[in-house]
Structures are given as C-alpha cells and as structure tokens.
C-alpha cells in the first residue's frame, strides 16, 4: 500500500468512514465473489463513497499494450463497446503508464482519448492505477457529471480501494486463466487413440502442480495408412502458452497432410510460428510410423528423442539429432532419421516433465525410463504375446511419478508393436 500524507483528525475520521464501506466489499469478495462480481460491487461502493456518477475498471493486456474496459457502472458502454486504450495514451493510459493518480478538471477531446467519456457528459475525472505483484495491472477511474472537484483525499481513498481490490482481482483472474488453460489443453487432446492393426497405443497427460504449461500430444492415421505421433512443449505457462499450443497443433495437422516427411512439416510450422507468433518458442517431436514395415521416420525440433526397448536388446534413446526448437532460428535445416521398431518393441515418446526433476539430472530420469522399458520388454518376450500398451504406460507413470505431484506438465505416448506385427 502506498504511504499517505498526514491528514487532520477530521480528515482521517472521514476517510476511515468512507473506506470502511469499500473494504467490506473487497474482504467479503475474497471468499465468495468471482472477479466480475467483485468489480461490480466495488464500483457501486466507490461511486457512493466518492459521490461519483461513473466508475470503471480497465485491465492491462500486456501483449497488446492496451487497457481493456472490463467493468463499468454509469458508463456501461465502455465495456459493451469493447473500449481499448493504448498504454500511455489518453486519460487511463496516462494513469497506467505513470503509476500515479491523475485528476482531470476538464474533460474534452484534448484531454481524453475515449469519446464515450465526453459523450456521457462527464465534467471531471479521477483515476488511479491497480497494482499486483509490484506491477500495474489496470486502472480504476471515477467521473462526475456535475463537475465536482476531486481532491487529494479522494485520490487517497480511491487508491486505497484499488489496493484492496487489485490483489483479489488478480488472484481470481489468475485462477480463471489457469482453469481455462487446463480446459483448452484437455479439449485439444485426442478424444480416442486410433485403432491400428498390429499396434497398441496408450497415452497420458497430467497437469503440473504449478502453473499450467503448453505440453501436448497428438496421434492420428494419415490417408496413406501411416501413423502420426506428435509430442510438444510450448515455452511459458498459463493460458497464453495453452493458446499457442492449440495454434501449433492445428497448424501442424494441416501441414503434415501435405508435407512429404516430418522434417518438412516442422519447417513449415517454424516459418508460420515465427511470422505470426514471433515471441513463441516450443520443442516438438514428430514421427511417422508405418505399421506394415515397422519403419519410424522422426524429426525433432529441440525435443527429447523417444526411448525404445525390445525383447533381447537393451533400451536406448533413438539416434535422433535434435534441430533448433520452433521459433529460435532463421529457417534452419530440419533433419529426419529412420529406424525400425522391431516386433514386440515398446516405444515411448514424452515431454521433459516425465524425466526431469529438481533433485536429479535429466540423464538420470531418461536412464530410469529406459530401465523400466527394459523390464517391460523382457516381460513381453517371456510371455510370448503382445504387452498391453496401457499397462506399460501405467507402469511408467507409477515408477517415475508415483505419489509425488509433478512440477511440470507431463505428456506420454506409448507405442507397442505386437510380436507378430
């Protein structure tokens, strides 16, 4: 909370009385109101306490560099018309850019950018920034139709109200973003894995205990009968990473229908992302498996290679040389490697959340995965029949994740070539 200059006793008492009205809303909202309801209730109390006719909250969209009208009372048109104010421009833009209260005694087209403020007949304005985590996240402003003069005490009161509300609003909106990110990710995962003769498939996706990231997997059958397998990990977290993930997944699906090999598809994806999403970065592994021959053609954009185990041979990381991640280099060459998945083999594609831990190196996690697949492949060979891929997937998750919550998202695809496949 920002420090306030000293007031006389009467001023302190008056300020305290007016603030109590607003505090009651913010405190109650922490337990029972969603972000939108909190803002609506807060604006009504702020109008009453400051004897204002209008009140509005604009939240900062950092990627666009704009303030977005999110809630309003007495000037609902701001929200209904989707008002956006560039950071640093206009009345609200100046409040956000300076991080300080701004009082306007003249409201016209020379002092405000938003024409709705003039059209509404507002004669004076007071705006203060909303802070969360030391950063400006938006602006709270009030207006008067009769031209009353807002003073220092009004600015302090509105600033205190903003302080009370900002943390609660930011926390609630972060929770909503996290829920939206999880919902988006899960909606983009395959609803069912394809049924392919001679091949067993299983997959797992687990959300990390921290902020949701941008991991995903995809499995599909192409028109020529080959099986496409994708695992990827978008850098970053939250709803933004999930949205980029969705765009990458959709774009790659389109490209692979036309691309002759995985390397070409990843090159097309890289060009698209660098042009339309210049700040995005991701690792992606794309493999094409031929059920008739067992041939697997793979290209990696900075992603960890799959691990394969087969009866009678030790598990090993596939000899796939990763190229630069998506979004990090200027149209680099994209290589492909072709290996044969022998009958009875287990192939595991995964994101780093499966094998990376804070207390151990990446190599340790990969070696542990290889040891588990070795045991599973040996059991398959002894049984003389196909190992259920879902059982293998479950065994890997049980051994590497267990009862401990994962710090990062985990995506796993298990492919089992049947012994007679």
N, C-alpha and C positions, 0 to 999 in steps of 0.2 A: 504494500500500500504506500502511496506517495505521502510524504510529510506535508502537513498543513501549517500555514502561518497562524500565529496566535490570534484568537478572537476574544472579544469582550464576553463576560459571563452570559449576558442576554443572548449574544450571538451563538455561543456554544450551546445553550439550552435549546434555542430554536432549531439549530442544526441537528441536534440529537433527536429531538422530537420528530422532525421530518424524515430523518434517516431510519428511525425505527420502523416506520411504515414500509419502507423499501426492503430493509433487511429481513423482515418477516417473510417476504415472498421468496427471496433468494435462499434462505435457510430451509424453508419447507420444500422448495423445489429439489433440493439435493436428494430427497428421499422418495418423492412421489410424482414429480413432473418430468415430462420429456423436454428436450431442448426448445421446441417450438412453443409449448405451453408456458415454459418458464419465461421466454422472451415476451409473450403476450401479456402475462400477468405483470411482469416487471415494467413494461411500458405504461400500463394503466396506472400503476402506483407512482411511477416517475412523473407522469403528467399531473397527477393530483398533488404530489408533494411540491412540484415546481410551478404549479398553476399555469401549465403549458397547454397548448391546443393540439400539438402534434408531437409524436415521438417515433423514432425509427432506429433500427439496428441494421448496419451493413457489415457483412463479414468479408474478410480478405481472401480472395482467390489468388494465392501466390503465383501459381503457374501463369495465370493471365495478367497478373499485375493490376488487378481491378478489385474494387469493393462492390459486393453484390447485395442489393437490398433483400433482407431476409425476413424481417418482421417490422410492422408499422402499425400505428394507431393514430387515427385522424388524418393520415395521408397514406391510406392503404394502396393507392395507385402505384407507389414506389415498388411494392412487391408484385402486384398484379401485372405491371408492365415490364417487370424484369430489369429494373434500373441497374446499370453498371457505371461506376465512376472510376476513371483511371487513378492509380495511386499518385498522389502529388498534385492532382488537378481538382478544381472546384473546391467547395467548402469541405465536404467529407474527405476528399483526397488530401487536402492540406492537413487536416487533423491527424490522419493516419501517418502521413509522411513525417510530420514534426513530432508526433508522440506527445503533443501538448494540447490543452483545451484551446478552442477558438470561439470567440464571440463575434457575431455579426449584428450590427445595428441597422444595416442597410442590406436588404435582400432584393437583388435585381440581377439582370443578365451579366452585369460586370463583376459581380461578387460570387455568384453560384453557377455551376455548370448544369445542374439538373433543372430543367424548365418547370418541372412539377412543383418545385418549391415556390416559384414565382406565381404560377397559375393558381396555386392553392391560396394565395393571398397572405403568405407568411411575411411578417414585418421584421422579425428578429430571430436569430438562431444561436444556439449554444451546442457545441459538440465536444465530446471527449473521446480519447482512444480506449479501446478494450485491450487489456494485456493478459497474456497467459504464457507462463514459462519465460518471462522477460521479453517477449516479442509482441508486437501489435498484431491482434487477430481481427480487429474490426473497429467500428465507430458507433457510438451511441449519441444521437442528437435529438434535441427538442426544439420546438418552434412556437412562436406566439403570433396570433392573428391581430392582436390589438397593439402590438409594438412595445410591449413591456420590456424594460431594460434588464437583461440578465447580468448579474454581478459576480464578484469573486466567490461569495458564499454559495451561489447557485452552482458555479463551476465545481467547487469542492464537493457539494452534495452529489452532483451528477457523477463526478469522478469516483466517489465512494460507492455509489450504486453500481457503477461499471465494474469496479474492483470486486464487489460481492458477486456479481453475475458472471464475469468472464471465465473464472476458473470452472464454475459449474457447467456453463455452456460448452466450454472447450472439452471438458471431460465427457459430457454426454454425446457431443458430436463425434468425438474420437471413438466412443463405443459404437455409435451408429455406423461409422465408417468401417470399423472392424467387422461388424455383423454383415454389412453389405459386401465387404471383400470376401468373407467366407462364403456367403450365398452365391456370389458371382463365380468364384472358383469352382464350387461344387456343381453349379449349373453347367459349367463347361466341360466337366469330366465326362467321359463316355458313360452313357446310361447302362450299357451292357457290352461286354467284350465280345468280339466276333467269334463265331464257331468256325474253326478251320480244321479240316481233316488232318490227322496226324500231328496236331499241335495242341498243347494245353496252355492256357493263358490265365494269369491272375494278376491283380494289381491292388495296390494300397495307396491311399492318400490320407495323411494325417496332418492336421494343422498344428503348428508350433505353439508352445506356451507363451511366447512373446507376441509381438505384432505380426499379423498375417503377412506372408510374403507373396511371391509370384511363381511358386512351383506349379507345374502341371505335367500331366502325361496324356498321351493320345494313342489309340490303337485302332486300325481300320484296314479294310481289304480294298485294294486298288482294282480297277477294271480288269487288269491282266492277271488277277488272282494272287499277286504278291501281297504280303502283309506289311503294312507300315507301322513302325513303332517310334514314338517320339517321347522324350523327356526333356524338360527345360526348366530354367530357373531365372526369373527376371530379377535384376538387382533392385533393391529398395524394399519397402514394406507398405502395408496398408492398402487402401482402396486404389491408390494410384498405380501401384505395382500390379494389382489384380486386373485393372483395366488394360494396362499394357500387355499383360499376359493373354487376355482374351483377344486382343487385336493380333498378336503374334500367331496365336493358334489358328485363327481364322485365315490369316494371310498365308500361312504355311500350307494349310489344307488346300487352298486354291492353287498354289504354285506346284505342289507335288503331283497334281493331276497332269501338268504339262511338262515338268522337268524330267529329263532322262535319268538322272541319278540324284542321290541325296545331296552331294556337294553343290550341284546346280541349284537345287531348291533352297539351300541355305544361303547361297549367294544372292538369290532374288530376294529372300527375306531380309538379308542385311541391307540391301540397297533401299528397300521400302522403308525399313525402320529408320535408317539414317536420314532419309529425306523427310518423312512425316513425323517421326518421334526422335528428334536429334539428341535428346538427353537420355534416351533409354539405352540400357545395356542388358544383355542376357547371355547365358550359356544354353546351348541347345544341342541335343544328340538326335540324329535322325537315321534310322536303319530300315532297310528293305529286306524282308526275308522271303525266300522262295520255298514254299512247303514241298515242292516236288524234288528239289535238289539239296535242300538244307543250306543253300548259299545265303549269306547275310552280307549286304553291302552297307557300310556305315560311314557317316561323316560327322565330325564333331566340331562345333563352334565353341571351343573352350570348355566343353563339358567333360566330366569324368567318363572314361570308357567303361563299357559293360564288363562284368566278370562272368566267366563261363567255366562250368565243371562238367566232366563226362566220366562215365564208368571207365576205370582203368587208366585215367590220366589226371594229373593234379589240376586243381582250379587255377585259373590265371586271368589276368587282365587282358582283354583283347588288344592286339597290336594296332591301335588306332591313334594316330598322331593328331592331337587337337590343334585346330587352327584358331585364329583370334576369335574371341566372343563376338556376338552380334552387337554392332554399334560402336566398336572400338578402333577399327582400322579402315583405311580407304580402299575398299573393294579388294581385299586380299584373295589369293587363290584358295579354293576350297577343295581339299583332297578327299578321296574315298578309299576305303580299304575293304577288301572282300575276304571273308573267312567262311569256313564250312562248319555248321553246327552239327556234330555227329549224332547219330541215333542215341537216345537215352540222355542227351545232354540237357543241362539246365543253364539258361542264360538270364542274367539279372541286370536290368538297366535301372538306374536310380539317380536321385539328386543327392547333393552332399549332406543333407540333413540326416541321412541314414548312417553315414560313416564318420561324420565329423563331430567331435566333442571338445569342450573346452579343456579337459584334462588329458587329452591324448592327441597324438598326431594323426593326420589323415591316413598315412600309410598303415597305422595300427588298425584303424577301422576297416580299411579295404582288406587287410590280411585276415581280420576276423570274419568278414563276409566270405572270403574265399574258403576259409576253413569250414564254415557252416555248409557252403555249397558242396564241398568235397564230401562231407559226411552224407549229405542228402543224395548225391550222385552215386556214392558207394551203395547206399541202401537200395537205390533204384536198380542198380546192376544185380545185386544179390536177389532181389525179389523177382527179377526177370520180367517185370511188367512196368507199364507206364506209371510214373510217380505223379500224383495229383499236384498240379502246379499251385493250386490254392493252399495245399498243405505246406509246400515249400515256402510260399510267400509268408504264411503264418509263422513258420519256424524261424525265418529270417527276422521278422519283426519281434518275435518273442525273445530271440537271443540278443539282438542289437538295440532294441528299445526297452523291452521288458516293462517294468512298472514305473520307470522314470519318465516324466514328461519331456518331450523333445524341445530343445531350444528353438529349432528351426523347423520349417515345413519339411515333410518327407513325402516323396513320390517314388513308387517302386513298381516295376513291371517284371513279372517272371514268365519266361517262355520255356516250355518243356517240349523237346522233340521226342515223340514217342519212340520206343526202341525199334518198332517196325515201321516207323515213319520215313 
